[in-house]
Amino acid sequence: MGVIKIGISLPRPLLERVDAAARRKGQSRSEFVRRSLERALAEEVSPRVLAEARALYAAIEEDDRALAEDFLAVAAETLPPYEEAGP
């Protein structure tokens, strides 16, 4: 994999924090920034993935509701009536 040099602009206080963090980790500035960007991109969730997850959870919720309703119908037909025990 080739490396391409780029130029970015950072406010001085942010650059100072980057340099301090890189020193603490024993990394160069470039390595620290590269690894930080890789972590940030790995944690990013695309809108498509979120939409698919929402649709899946909605389907599961509907399946659970239908299953519960089916169970209640079967239970009502097969179980004896509920009677509260006295004190």
Order of alpha helices (4+ residues) and beta strands (2+ residues): alpha-alpha-alpha
